[in-house]
Amino acid sequence: MIPKFFDIHAHVNDARFDTDRAEVLLHMRERGFFSIMVGTDEKSSQDVSVMAKEAHGGIFACIGVHPIDDTKAQFNKTAFSKIADNPLVVAVGECGIDYSRLNEVENVDREKARQNELFEAQVDFAIERNLPLMIHCRDSEKTLADAHRAVLDILTQKKKEAGERLRGNVHFFSQTIEIAKEYFALGFTISFTGVITFTHEYDEVIRFSPLGKIMSETDSPYVAPTPYRGKRNEPIYVEEVVKKIAEIRGEDFETVRSALVQNALSMFSIKNTNF
C-alpha cells in the first residue's frame, strides 16, 4: 500500500500527545498517512524508535541530537548505534546549527564550536550508517544566512569525502532560492510546514524548486496550518500543506500529492509500505 500522504517530520512523542497518542496514530493508519517521528536527544530518539516498532506500519524514526534544545547534550555514538539497528530508523537528526539564541550565550565562539562539533559527529554517523540527515537550521537573522552558511560549509567538505552517501533534507526550510540551490546541488531536499498556509514569505522558493526536491511536513505539535491555527498540530494536517504547495505552484493537486509521497519514500529508502 502506497501512503496517501507523508509527513516527514513530526513529534508525536511530545507530551502534548500523552492522553491520546494511540488514537492519533490509529487515525493516521486508517487514513493512510505515513510519518517520520523525530528525536532531539538520546531519550526521545529511543522513544521514537520504539514508537515506530509498536505502530506496525506507517511510522518511522529519525534519531539525533538537536543543536540547542539541551546545550549539554552530547552525541553518544555507541548508544545511537544501538538505536539505529532498528530497521525503521530511516534518518539521523534532527541535527544541525542554530544561531537564533546566540544573544543568550556568554561565549559565542565557544557555542559555535560546540554546535559544529555536535553536527559533524552526526554527519559522520549518517555517512557511516548510510542514512540521510534531517537538518535543523536557524539563522541569527534571515538576511545573514549565517547558520545555513555554516551547515553548507560542513556539508560541502563532507560531500567531497562521502559522495552520494551524504544526503538528506533541510526541515522547516526558511531561506531563499539561492540557499535552496546550494542544498539541491549537494543532493539535499527541503521541506515545508503549515507556515506556508498563512504567509507568502516562501511562495517564490516553492514555485522555483523542482518538484522532486521538496517534501511536506507538520513539525507537529507545532505550527498548525490554516484552518487549525491555535490548535495542537497533528500529522494528518500535512494534507493542508500539500494542498497549499500545489496551489502556490499552480499544479494539479494529485500530481503534487503523489510526487511528495514518492520523494519521501525515495529519500528515506522506504520500500516496505505495507500496513
Contacts in CASP RR format, 6 or more apart in sequence:
PFRMAT RR
TARGET T0000
AUTHOR 0000-0000-0000
METHOD contacts of the structure
MODEL  1
MIPKFFDIHAHVNDARFDTDRAEVLLHMRERGFFSIMVGTDEKSSQDVSV
MAKEAHGGIFACIGVHPIDDTKAQFNKTAFSKIADNPLVVAVGECGIDYS
RLNEVENVDREKARQNELFEAQVDFAIERNLPLMIHCRDSEKTLADAHRA
VLDILTQKKKEAGERLRGNVHFFSQTIEIAKEYFALGFTISFTGVITFTH
EYDEVIRFSPLGKIMSETDSPYVAPTPYRGKRNEPIYVEEVVKKIAEIRG
EDFETVRSALVQNALSMFSIKNTNF
1 32 0 8 1.000
1 273 0 8 1.000
1 274 0 8 1.000
1 275 0 8 1.000
2 261 0 8 1.000
2 265 0 8 1.000
2 273 0 8 1.000
3 32 0 8 1.000
3 33 0 8 1.000
3 34 0 8 1.000
3 58 0 8 1.000
3 261 0 8 1.000
3 273 0 8 1.000
4 31 0 8 1.000
4 32 0 8 1.000
4 33 0 8 1.000
4 257 0 8 1.000
4 261 0 8 1.000
5 32 0 8 1.000
5 33 0 8 1.000
5 34 0 8 1.000
5 216 0 8 1.000
5 236 0 8 1.000
5 238 0 8 1.000
5 239 0 8 1.000
5 242 0 8 1.000
5 257 0 8 1.000
5 260 0 8 1.000
5 261 0 8 1.000
6 33 0 8 1.000
6 34 0 8 1.000
6 35 0 8 1.000
6 215 0 8 1.000
6 216 0 8 1.000
6 238 0 8 1.000
6 260 0 8 1.000
6 261 0 8 1.000
6 264 0 8 1.000
6 265 0 8 1.000
7 33 0 8 1.000
7 34 0 8 1.000
7 35 0 8 1.000
7 36 0 8 1.000
7 216 0 8 1.000
7 217 0 8 1.000
7 218 0 8 1.000
7 220 0 8 1.000
7 235 0 8 1.000
7 236 0 8 1.000
7 238 0 8 1.000
8 35 0 8 1.000
8 36 0 8 1.000
8 169 0 8 1.000
8 171 0 8 1.000
8 191 0 8 1.000
8 215 0 8 1.000
8 216 0 8 1.000
8 217 0 8 1.000
8 264 0 8 1.000
8 267 0 8 1.000
8 268 0 8 1.000
9 36 0 8 1.000
9 38 0 8 1.000
9 62 0 8 1.000
9 94 0 8 1.000
9 134 0 8 1.000
9 171 0 8 1.000
9 172 0 8 1.000
9 191 0 8 1.000
9 193 0 8 1.000
9 217 0 8 1.000
9 218 0 8 1.000
9 219 0 8 1.000
10 35 0 8 1.000
10 36 0 8 1.000
10 37 0 8 1.000
10 38 0 8 1.000
10 217 0 8 1.000
10 218 0 8 1.000
10 219 0 8 1.000
10 220 0 8 1.000
10 235 0 8 1.000
11 37 0 8 1.000
11 38 0 8 1.000
11 39 0 8 1.000
11 40 0 8 1.000
11 44 0 8 1.000
11 219 0 8 1.000
11 220 0 8 1.000
11 221 0 8 1.000
11 222 0 8 1.000
12 21 0 8 1.000
12 24 0 8 1.000
12 25 0 8 1.000
12 35 0 8 1.000
12 37 0 8 1.000
12 51 0 8 1.000
12 220 0 8 1.000
12 221 0 8 1.000
12 234 0 8 1.000
12 235 0 8 1.000
13 21 0 8 1.000
13 37 0 8 1.000
13 39 0 8 1.000
13 44 0 8 1.000
13 47 0 8 1.000
13 48 0 8 1.000
13 51 0 8 1.000
14 220 0 8 1.000
14 221 0 8 1.000
16 221 0 8 1.000
16 232 0 8 1.000
17 24 0 8 1.000
17 221 0 8 1.000
17 232 0 8 1.000
24 234 0 8 1.000
24 235 0 8 1.000
25 51 0 8 1.000
25 55 0 8 1.000
25 59 0 8 1.000
27 236 0 8 1.000
28 34 0 8 1.000
28 35 0 8 1.000
28 58 0 8 1.000
28 59 0 8 1.000
28 235 0 8 1.000
28 236 0 8 1.000
29 55 0 8 1.000
29 57 0 8 1.000
29 58 0 8 1.000
29 275 0 8 1.000
31 236 0 8 1.000
32 58 0 8 1.000
32 275 0 8 1.000
33 235 0 8 1.000
33 236 0 8 1.000
33 238 0 8 1.000
34 58 0 8 1.000
34 59 0 8 1.000
34 60 0 8 1.000
34 261 0 8 1.000
34 264 0 8 1.000
34 270 0 8 1.000
34 273 0 8 1.000
35 58 0 8 1.000
35 59 0 8 1.000
35 60 0 8 1.000
35 235 0 8 1.000
35 238 0 8 1.000
36 59 0 8 1.000
36 60 0 8 1.000
36 61 0 8 1.000
36 62 0 8 1.000
36 90 0 8 1.000
36 91 0 8 1.000
36 134 0 8 1.000
36 264 0 8 1.000
36 268 0 8 1.000
37 48 0 8 1.000
37 51 0 8 1.000
37 52 0 8 1.000
37 59 0 8 1.000
37 60 0 8 1.000
37 61 0 8 1.000
37 62 0 8 1.000
38 48 0 8 1.000
38 61 0 8 1.000
38 62 0 8 1.000
38 93 0 8 1.000
38 94 0 8 1.000
38 134 0 8 1.000
39 45 0 8 1.000
39 47 0 8 1.000
39 48 0 8 1.000
39 61 0 8 1.000
39 62 0 8 1.000
39 63 0 8 1.000
39 64 0 8 1.000
39 66 0 8 1.000
39 93 0 8 1.000
39 94 0 8 1.000
40 64 0 8 1.000
40 65 0 8 1.000
40 66 0 8 1.000
40 69 0 8 1.000
40 94 0 8 1.000
41 64 0 8 1.000
41 65 0 8 1.000
41 66 0 8 1.000
41 69 0 8 1.000
41 70 0 8 1.000
41 73 0 8 1.000
42 64 0 8 1.000
42 65 0 8 1.000
42 73 0 8 1.000
42 76 0 8 1.000
42 79 0 8 1.000
42 80 0 8 1.000
42 83 0 8 1.000
45 61 0 8 1.000
45 63 0 8 1.000
45 64 0 8 1.000
45 80 0 8 1.000
45 83 0 8 1.000
46 63 0 8 1.000
46 83 0 8 1.000
48 61 0 8 1.000
48 62 0 8 1.000
48 63 0 8 1.000
49 61 0 8 1.000
49 63 0 8 1.000
49 83 0 8 1.000
49 86 0 8 1.000
49 88 0 8 1.000
49 89 0 8 1.000
51 59 0 8 1.000
51 61 0 8 1.000
52 59 0 8 1.000
52 60 0 8 1.000
52 61 0 8 1.000
52 86 0 8 1.000
52 88 0 8 1.000
52 89 0 8 1.000
53 86 0 8 1.000
53 88 0 8 1.000
56 275 0 8 1.000
57 274 0 8 1.000
57 275 0 8 1.000
58 273 0 8 1.000
58 275 0 8 1.000
59 88 0 8 1.000
60 88 0 8 1.000
60 89 0 8 1.000
60 90 0 8 1.000
60 268 0 8 1.000
60 270 0 8 1.000
61 86 0 8 1.000
61 88 0 8 1.000
61 89 0 8 1.000
61 90 0 8 1.000
62 89 0 8 1.000
62 90 0 8 1.000
62 91 0 8 1.000
62 92 0 8 1.000
62 93 0 8 1.000
62 94 0 8 1.000
62 134 0 8 1.000
63 80 0 8 1.000
63 83 0 8 1.000
63 84 0 8 1.000
63 89 0 8 1.000
63 91 0 8 1.000
63 92 0 8 1.000
63 93 0 8 1.000
64 75 0 8 1.000
64 80 0 8 1.000
64 92 0 8 1.000
64 93 0 8 1.000
64 94 0 8 1.000
64 95 0 8 1.000
64 122 0 8 1.000
65 73 0 8 1.000
65 74 0 8 1.000
65 75 0 8 1.000
65 93 0 8 1.000
65 95 0 8 1.000
65 118 0 8 1.000
65 122 0 8 1.000
66 73 0 8 1.000
66 93 0 8 1.000
66 94 0 8 1.000
66 95 0 8 1.000
66 98 0 8 1.000
66 136 0 8 1.000
67 95 0 8 1.000
67 96 0 8 1.000
67 97 0 8 1.000
67 98 0 8 1.000
67 115 0 8 1.000
67 118 0 8 1.000
67 119 0 8 1.000
67 136 0 8 1.000
68 98 0 8 1.000
68 100 0 8 1.000
68 101 0 8 1.000
68 115 0 8 1.000
71 111 0 8 1.000
71 114 0 8 1.000
73 118 0 8 1.000
74 118 0 8 1.000
75 118 0 8 1.000
75 121 0 8 1.000
75 122 0 8 1.000
75 125 0 8 1.000
77 121 0 8 1.000
77 125 0 8 1.000
80 125 0 8 1.000
81 125 0 8 1.000
81 129 0 8 1.000
83 89 0 8 1.000
84 92 0 8 1.000
84 125 0 8 1.000
84 129 0 8 1.000
84 131 0 8 1.000
89 131 0 8 1.000
90 131 0 8 1.000
90 132 0 8 1.000
90 268 0 8 1.000
90 269 0 8 1.000
90 270 0 8 1.000
91 126 0 8 1.000
91 131 0 8 1.000
91 132 0 8 1.000
91 133 0 8 1.000
91 134 0 8 1.000
91 168 0 8 1.000
91 169 0 8 1.000
91 268 0 8 1.000
92 122 0 8 1.000
92 125 0 8 1.000
92 126 0 8 1.000
92 129 0 8 1.000
92 131 0 8 1.000
92 132 0 8 1.000
92 133 0 8 1.000
92 134 0 8 1.000
93 122 0 8 1.000
93 133 0 8 1.000
93 134 0 8 1.000
93 135 0 8 1.000
93 136 0 8 1.000
94 134 0 8 1.000
94 135 0 8 1.000
94 136 0 8 1.000
94 171 0 8 1.000
95 118 0 8 1.000
95 119 0 8 1.000
95 122 0 8 1.000
95 123 0 8 1.000
95 133 0 8 1.000
95 134 0 8 1.000
95 135 0 8 1.000
95 136 0 8 1.000
96 115 0 8 1.000
96 118 0 8 1.000
96 119 0 8 1.000
96 122 0 8 1.000
96 135 0 8 1.000
96 136 0 8 1.000
96 137 0 8 1.000
96 151 0 8 1.000
97 115 0 8 1.000
97 116 0 8 1.000
97 119 0 8 1.000
97 137 0 8 1.000
97 147 0 8 1.000
97 150 0 8 1.000
97 151 0 8 1.000
98 115 0 8 1.000
98 136 0 8 1.000
98 137 0 8 1.000
98 138 0 8 1.000
98 147 0 8 1.000
99 112 0 8 1.000
99 138 0 8 1.000
99 139 0 8 1.000
99 140 0 8 1.000
99 146 0 8 1.000
99 147 0 8 1.000
99 150 0 8 1.000
100 138 0 8 1.000
100 139 0 8 1.000
100 140 0 8 1.000
100 147 0 8 1.000
102 108 0 8 1.000
102 111 0 8 1.000
102 112 0 8 1.000
102 140 0 8 1.000
105 111 0 8 1.000
112 150 0 8 1.000
115 150 0 8 1.000
116 150 0 8 1.000
116 154 0 8 1.000
119 151 0 8 1.000
119 154 0 8 1.000
120 154 0 8 1.000
120 158 0 8 1.000
122 133 0 8 1.000
123 133 0 8 1.000
123 154 0 8 1.000
123 155 0 8 1.000
123 158 0 8 1.000
123 166 0 8 1.000
124 158 0 8 1.000
126 132 0 8 1.000
126 133 0 8 1.000
126 166 0 8 1.000
127 158 0 8 1.000
127 161 0 8 1.000
127 162 0 8 1.000
127 165 0 8 1.000
127 166 0 8 1.000
130 165 0 8 1.000
132 167 0 8 1.000
132 168 0 8 1.000
132 169 0 8 1.000
132 267 0 8 1.000
132 268 0 8 1.000
132 269 0 8 1.000
133 166 0 8 1.000
133 167 0 8 1.000
133 168 0 8 1.000
133 169 0 8 1.000
133 188 0 8 1.000
134 168 0 8 1.000
134 169 0 8 1.000
134 171 0 8 1.000
135 151 0 8 1.000
135 168 0 8 1.000
135 169 0 8 1.000
135 170 0 8 1.000
135 171 0 8 1.000
135 188 0 8 1.000
136 171 0 8 1.000
136 172 0 8 1.000
137 147 0 8 1.000
137 148 0 8 1.000
137 151 0 8 1.000
137 170 0 8 1.000
138 147 0 8 1.000
138 174 0 8 1.000
139 145 0 8 1.000
139 146 0 8 1.000
139 147 0 8 1.000
139 148 0 8 1.000
139 175 0 8 1.000
140 146 0 8 1.000
140 147 0 8 1.000
142 174 0 8 1.000
142 175 0 8 1.000
145 175 0 8 1.000
145 176 0 8 1.000
145 179 0 8 1.000
148 175 0 8 1.000
148 179 0 8 1.000
152 179 0 8 1.000
152 182 0 8 1.000
152 183 0 8 1.000
152 186 0 8 1.000
155 166 0 8 1.000
155 186 0 8 1.000
155 188 0 8 1.000
156 186 0 8 1.000
158 166 0 8 1.000
159 166 0 8 1.000
159 186 0 8 1.000
166 186 0 8 1.000
167 187 0 8 1.000
167 188 0 8 1.000
167 267 0 8 1.000
168 187 0 8 1.000
168 188 0 8 1.000
168 189 0 8 1.000
168 267 0 8 1.000
169 188 0 8 1.000
169 189 0 8 1.000
169 190 0 8 1.000
169 191 0 8 1.000
169 215 0 8 1.000
169 267 0 8 1.000
170 183 0 8 1.000
170 188 0 8 1.000
170 189 0 8 1.000
170 190 0 8 1.000
170 191 0 8 1.000
171 191 0 8 1.000
171 217 0 8 1.000
171 219 0 8 1.000
172 191 0 8 1.000
172 192 0 8 1.000
172 193 0 8 1.000
172 195 0 8 1.000
172 217 0 8 1.000
172 219 0 8 1.000
173 180 0 8 1.000
173 190 0 8 1.000
173 191 0 8 1.000
173 192 0 8 1.000
173 202 0 8 1.000
173 205 0 8 1.000
174 201 0 8 1.000
174 202 0 8 1.000
175 205 0 8 1.000
176 205 0 8 1.000
177 204 0 8 1.000
177 205 0 8 1.000
177 208 0 8 1.000
177 209 0 8 1.000
180 190 0 8 1.000
180 205 0 8 1.000
180 208 0 8 1.000
180 209 0 8 1.000
180 213 0 8 1.000
183 189 0 8 1.000
183 190 0 8 1.000
184 209 0 8 1.000
184 210 0 8 1.000
184 213 0 8 1.000
189 212 0 8 1.000
189 213 0 8 1.000
189 214 0 8 1.000
189 215 0 8 1.000
189 263 0 8 1.000
189 267 0 8 1.000
190 205 0 8 1.000
190 209 0 8 1.000
190 213 0 8 1.000
190 214 0 8 1.000
190 215 0 8 1.000
191 214 0 8 1.000
191 215 0 8 1.000
191 216 0 8 1.000
191 217 0 8 1.000
192 202 0 8 1.000
192 206 0 8 1.000
192 214 0 8 1.000
192 215 0 8 1.000
192 216 0 8 1.000
192 217 0 8 1.000
192 241 0 8 1.000
192 245 0 8 1.000
193 217 0 8 1.000
193 218 0 8 1.000
193 219 0 8 1.000
193 222 0 8 1.000
193 223 0 8 1.000
193 225 0 8 1.000
193 241 0 8 1.000
194 218 0 8 1.000
194 223 0 8 1.000
194 224 0 8 1.000
194 225 0 8 1.000
194 226 0 8 1.000
194 233 0 8 1.000
194 237 0 8 1.000
194 240 0 8 1.000
194 241 0 8 1.000
194 244 0 8 1.000
195 201 0 8 1.000
195 202 0 8 1.000
195 223 0 8 1.000
195 225 0 8 1.000
196 202 0 8 1.000
196 203 0 8 1.000
196 206 0 8 1.000
196 225 0 8 1.000
196 241 0 8 1.000
196 244 0 8 1.000
196 245 0 8 1.000
196 248 0 8 1.000
197 225 0 8 1.000
197 226 0 8 1.000
197 240 0 8 1.000
197 241 0 8 1.000
197 244 0 8 1.000
198 225 0 8 1.000
198 226 0 8 1.000
198 229 0 8 1.000
203 248 0 8 1.000
206 214 0 8 1.000
206 245 0 8 1.000
206 248 0 8 1.000
206 249 0 8 1.000
207 248 0 8 1.000
207 249 0 8 1.000
211 249 0 8 1.000
211 251 0 8 1.000
211 256 0 8 1.000
211 259 0 8 1.000
212 259 0 8 1.000
212 263 0 8 1.000
213 263 0 8 1.000
214 245 0 8 1.000
214 260 0 8 1.000
214 263 0 8 1.000
215 260 0 8 1.000
215 263 0 8 1.000
215 264 0 8 1.000
215 267 0 8 1.000
216 238 0 8 1.000
216 241 0 8 1.000
216 242 0 8 1.000
216 245 0 8 1.000
216 260 0 8 1.000
217 238 0 8 1.000
217 241 0 8 1.000
218 224 0 8 1.000
218 225 0 8 1.000
218 233 0 8 1.000
218 234 0 8 1.000
218 235 0 8 1.000
218 237 0 8 1.000
218 238 0 8 1.000
218 241 0 8 1.000
219 233 0 8 1.000
220 232 0 8 1.000
220 233 0 8 1.000
220 234 0 8 1.000
220 235 0 8 1.000
220 237 0 8 1.000
221 232 0 8 1.000
221 233 0 8 1.000
221 234 0 8 1.000
222 233 0 8 1.000
223 233 0 8 1.000
224 230 0 8 1.000
224 231 0 8 1.000
224 232 0 8 1.000
224 233 0 8 1.000
224 234 0 8 1.000
224 237 0 8 1.000
225 233 0 8 1.000
225 237 0 8 1.000
225 240 0 8 1.000
225 241 0 8 1.000
225 244 0 8 1.000
226 240 0 8 1.000
227 240 0 8 1.000
228 237 0 8 1.000
228 240 0 8 1.000
242 253 0 8 1.000
242 256 0 8 1.000
242 257 0 8 1.000
242 260 0 8 1.000
243 253 0 8 1.000
245 256 0 8 1.000
245 260 0 8 1.000
246 252 0 8 1.000
246 253 0 8 1.000
246 255 0 8 1.000
246 256 0 8 1.000
246 257 0 8 1.000
249 256 0 8 1.000
264 270 0 8 1.000
265 271 0 8 1.000
265 273 0 8 1.000
END
